[in-house]
Amino acid sequence: MAYEDILAVILGGGRGTRLWPLTKFRAKPAVPIAGKYRLIDIPVSNCLNSGVHQISILTQFNSVSLHRHISRTYNFDSFHPGWVQVLAAEQTFSSEGWYQGTADAVRKQLWEIQVTGARDILVLAGDHLYRMDYGGLLDFHRAESADVTVAVQPVAAEEASRLGILKLGADGRIRSFVEKPQTPKALQGYVSRDDPEKPYVGSMGIYVFRAEVLFDMLAGPHTDFGGDVIPAAIQSHRVFGFPFHGYWADIGTIRAFYDANLALAEREPLFSFDDPSGPIFTRARFLPGSRIYDVKLDRVLLADGCVVQGAEIRNSVVGLRSVIGDDVVIQDTVLMGADYYEGDRPVGQGDMPLLGVGRGCRIQGAIIDKNAHIGENVRIEPFPRGVDLDQENWTVRDGVVVIQKYGVLAPGTVVAP
C-alpha cells in the first residue's frame, strides 16, 4: 500500500557530538555502518518499504558527503511517483539563523513542507537502527483520530535515563512525559506495563503529526520535539502511543554504535540486513568480490572489494575495500574500509604507511574509520569502560579506541591503557 498523502521528514542536521570523531568529516546520518551502508539508509529504506515515497531530509552540519550519498542512491524513475529531497539549512528573508533544535529545523523548512499538501507528517531520526513497517503506525494514527502519535517501546528501569519516558493510559493515550529521568523519584507514576523487567515505555523518536497540528505547535517557541513539542501537545491534543516490539537501538554514541556493529556479526543477530521482506538500500558501487588468502575468519561481516592475506579476524566488521596485510590479528573491531584503493592514492601523501592495515598488527576493541593508514606492527588494545581520551592520532570514547577518517599510525605505534 502506498501512502501518497504522507510526508516523511528525516532529521539529519545535528553536529553529532556524541559520535565524535566519526562526525569530524561527515554528518551523523552519513556515518558508515555494517561495512557498506550509511545510517541514513535505515529510515529511508523503512519509508520506501512502507509505501512512503515522499521523503525530505533536513541537513545542516558537515553535509557534503551526506548530500552526495543521497543524490547517488535515491533516484526515482519517471514511472514511479515520489522523491527523496534534501532540505538544507539556509538563510531566508524570514530567518537567517541555523537550526536550533529538531523542532526548529522543521519550523525553518515549514514552507517546503506545507506545499507538499501532506495530510500527515512522519518525523524520523537519522541515528537509529531498526526495521519498521510504518504502515501499522500510520493506520493506528488515523484509526484513533490522533493529533500526534509517538512510537513507543518497552523499557527496563536501567535504560530509562537515556530515553523520554511516557505514561501510557489503558486507552493508548499518553498522559504525561518526562525527558531522560535521572533519579527514581523522577520515574514515580510512570509505570505503564505489568512487566517487572520492562515496566516503562519510552519514546523511539518516531512521531506522526496531523499536518495542521504540527503547524500549530511550531507557531510557538518550541525548539525540540522530545523536550518541548511532545510534552506541550499532551496538554492540548490527542496524543497516542503506538507500541513497537521489534529490535530498535539508538546508536548515537560511540559505545552504542560499536556494540551494534559487532552484534551484526553474530551467528543469529538481533538485527539483520538480509531480510528480503524489508531490504536496506544503499548506493550500488559495483565492486568485485573480496579476495581472501590463508585467512582465518570467525564471526566476521565482510563487505565487497576487500583484499585480506594471512590474517586472523574474529568478531569484527570489515568494510568496503579493506586491505589487511600478513600476520595481522584483528578482534572485536569495526573496520570501515576505504573510498579508494592504494593505486588511486591522491597526490601529496608522501611516505606515510600504505592504505589499510599493515603487516604484523594486533588490533582489538577499536573502530578504524575510512581511509586510515595503519603501519606495520601497530598494537591497539581497548581501554576500560568509561575512559575518554583525545590524542593527536587517536581518540578513546567509553573505552573504545577510534582512529579517525584519514588517520595515520606510524609503524610500531602502541595504543593501549
N, C-alpha and C positions, 0 to 999 in steps of 0.2 A: 504493500500500500504506500502511495506517495502522499506526503503532507505538503502540498504546494502552497498552503497559506501559513506555513511556519518559517520563521527566520531563525537560524542558529547564529548566535554571537559568541565567538570564542575569544576569551581574554588572554592576550599574549604579549602585553606591553610592559610588564614589570621588569625591574632590574635583575631579579633572580639572585639576590644576595646570598640566600641560603644554599645555592648551588655553586657558589664561587669555589674554585676558579674555572669551572666548566662554562660559566657565563661571561668569562673575560672577553671573548671574541664573538659571542653569539647571544641571541635572545634565548630565554629559557625554553620556549617550545621548540627551538631548533637543536637542542642537545640530543646527540645520538643515543639510541637505546637498542638493546638486543642485537648489536652487531651491524645492522643495516637500516634501521628505521630512525625516525626522529619523534620526539614527544608529540608534536603537532599531529602526527599521523593517527594517533589514538582517537581524539574527539572527531576529527574529520571523517575517519573511516566509520566510526559509530553512526555519524549522521547519514552517510551515504548508504550504509547497510539498513538504516531505519526508514529510508524514504524521505529524509530531509535533505533537499537538494539546493536550498538557498543558504549559503554559509558566508558569514562575514567574520574576518579575523582581525582583531584590533591589535595594532603593533605600535611600538614606540622606541624601545631601547635596544641598541645593537641589532638592528632588524635586517641588515642586508642579506645574511645567509638564509634567514627565515623566508624573506621575500623570494629569493632565488629558488629555494626548495618548493615553495607553493606554486610559483609560476611554471616550474618544470614538471610538476607532478599532477596537479589537479586541473585538467582541461576537459571541458565538455564539448562533444561534437554538436553539429547543427540539428541533429535529430533527437537530442535529449535535453529537456528543459533543466534549468538550474545553473548555478555558478558558485565558485569559491573565489571571493574577492578579499583584498587587503584594504582595511581602513586604517591608514597610518595617522599618527598624531600630526596635527597641522595647525598653523596659525590662520585664523579667520577674522572677519570684521567683528564677530561676537566674542571671540576667545583667542587670546594669544599665549595662553599657558599650556604646560604639559599636563598629561593626565595626573590627577592627584589621588586616584584610587580606582577600584574596579567600577563602581557606580559612576564616578566622574568621567571615566573613559567612555562609557556608553552615553552619558549626557552630551559629551562633546561631539559625538557622532550621531546625535538624535535625528538630524535631518535625513541622513543617508538611510537610517533605519525606518523612518516614517514613510519614505517614498516607496518602499517595497510593498506597502499595503498589507503586511503580515497581520494575521489575526492574533497570533500568539508569538512570543519571543522566547526561545530556548537559550539560556545563558550557561556557558560551559567554561571550565578551566582548562589550561593548557599543560598541566603538570601532574595529571592523574593517570594511573594505569588500570584499565578495566575494559570489559566488553559489555555493552548495554544496548538493548533494543529500545530506543526512545519512544517507539510506538506505544508501548504499555504505559509509559509515563504520560504521554500526550493524551491518550484515550482516558486515562484516570482523571487528568486535569479537567477535561471537558465534561466527563460524566458527573463530576462533583460540582460543576459550575464554579470552579475555584477561580479566585483572582490571582493567586500565586500558589504554585506547588513546588515543594522542596523535596528532592530525592534524599532519602534518609537510610541509614544502615545501623544495625545493632552495634553497640559499643560497650566494651568492658570498662570497668572503673579505672584501670591503669592507663587507658587510652584517652580518657575524657578530656584531659588537659590540653590535647593537641587539636581539638575539634570544637565546632559550635554544637552545643547540646540543646536538644529541643524537648519540651514537654508535650507529648502527643496524647490527645484525648481519645476516648473509645470510638468516637465518630471519625477519627482520622485527622481532625483539625489540630493545628499547632496552637497551643495555649500560651506558651512563653518560650524564651530563648536566652541562653547565656553563652557568651563567646569565650571559649578556651578557659573554663573554670580551673583555678589553680589550687583550690582548697576543698575539702569535703563539705564544708559549710556552704560553699557556692553551689554545690550539687543537690542540696536538700530540696526535696519536692520535685525532682526531675526524673525519678524512676518512671519509665513508661512501659516496661516489659516484665512479665512474670518469668524471669530467667536470671538466676543468681550469677551466672557467668557473664552475661551481657545485658544488664538491666536498663541501659540507657539507649537512646537513639541519637545519632549525630548527623549533621548536615554533610552531604557529599560535595557541596559546592556546585550542584546542578539545580538550576531553577527554571521554571516555566512561568512567564508572566502573561496575563491578558494584556495586549498591547496598550490599551488605554490606561490600565492601572500602572504599568511601567512608566509611561509618560507622565502621569500624575505624580508618582513617587519621586521622579527625577526633577520635578519642578522645585523641590525643596533643597536643603543644603547637604543632603546625604552624599558621602564620598565612597563608601564601601558597601557592597551587598551584604556580606556576613555581619559586619558590625553595626550597620546603620539601617539599610533598607528593609531587611527581613524583620528585625525587631519592631520597626515602625509599622510595617504592613500588618503584623499580627494584631496590633491595636485597632486597626481601622478597616481591614479587609478579610475576606475569606481565604485563609492560608492553610493548605493541607500538606501532610507529609506522605510521600509515596515510598513504601518500603522496598528496598532492594537487598537481596540476599546473596548476590554473586560476589566474585572477587573484586575488590576495589582497594587501591593503595595510593595514598598521597606520596609522591616521590619527589617532593620539593626540597629535600635536604640531601646532603652528600651521603649520609649513612643510609637513609631510606632508598635512595637511588642505587647505591651499591648493593644493598641486600636484595632489592627487587630484580636487578640484573642477574645476580648469581642464582636466584631462585629459578630463573628461566632455563638453567642448565640441568635442573633436577630431572630424574627419570620420569616423574609424573608431576610436572609443575602445576601450581595452582592457577596460573595464567599461561595460556599457550597462544603463540602467534599463528599456529597452523590449523585453526578451526575453520573448515570450509564454509560453514554456515554464516560466519561473520569475519571475513578476511580483513587483515590490516593492510592498507595500501601504502605504498611509498614510491619513490622515484625509481624507474627501471634504469639500471646502469649498464646492462649488457656485459657484465664481467665474466671471465672464464671460471670454470670450477677451480677450487683450491687444489694446490699440489702439495702432497704430503710424502716425506721421505724419512723412513726409520724413526717414526714418531710414536710415542705412547700417549693416548688420549683417554680421559675418564671424566664423564660429566662435563662435556665441553660443547658450547654452542659456537659453531664455526661458520663464519659468513663466507661470501664469494671472494674469489680473486686472491686468496692468501698463498704464501709460499712458506712452508714450515719444514725444517730439516733437523733431524737428530735431537728433538726436544721432547720434554715430558711436561704435559699440561693437564692439570686437574682442576675441576670445579671452577671453570672460567668461561668468559665470553671473549671470543676472538673476532674482531670486527673486520670490515672490508679492507682488502689489500694489505693485511698484516704480513710483515716479513719477519720471521723468527729464526735466529741462527742456530748453529750446532751447540750441543751440550748446554741447553737452556732448560731451566726448571721454572715453571710458572704455576702458581696455585692461588686459588681464591682471588682472582684478579679479573678486572674488566679492561680489555684492550679495545680501543675504539677504532684502530686501524689507521688508514691514511686516505688522502684525497688524490694521491698520485703515486706512481712507482718511482724508485730511485733514478731510473733513466730519464725521468721527467723533472729531475730536481731543478728548481728555479736557480737562475744565475746569481752568484754572490754569496753562497752559503759556505764557501771555503772548505776547510779541513775538518769540519765537525763530523761526529760519528754518522754512519750511514742511517738512512731512514729505517725505523723498526727496532727490533731488539737484538743486540749483538751477541756474539758467541760467549758462552760461559756465564750468562746472567742467572741470578737467583732472585725471583720476584714473587712476593706474597703479600696479599692484603692491600692491593693498590688499584687505582684507576689510572690508566695510561691514555690520555686524550689523543686526538688525531694528530698525525704528522710529527710525533715525538721521535727524537733521535737518542736511543739508549746505547751507550758504548759498551764495549766488551767488559765482562766480569763485573758488571754492576750488581750490587746487592740491595734489595728493598725488602724491609720487613714491616709488618703492621705495628702501630703504636697502641697502647692501652685505650679502651673506650673512654671518651670524654676529652682526649688530648687534642688541642688545636695549636698548630704551628704554621708560621709563614716564613719560608726561606726563599732565596733568590730563584732557585730552580725547582723547588717542590713545595707542596703545601700538605698539611695534615688537618683533616676535619673529622672530629669524633673518632680518632684512631685510624682513619683510612688515609693512606698516602695518595696524593693526587699529583701527577705530572701533567702540567697544563698543555694545551694545544701548542704545537711548535716547540715544546720543551726540549732541552738538551741536557743529558747527563754524561759527563766525561767518563772514559774508561776507568774502571776501578772505584767509581763513586759508591759510597755506602750510605744508605738512608735507613736508619734503624734507631730504636729507642736508646 
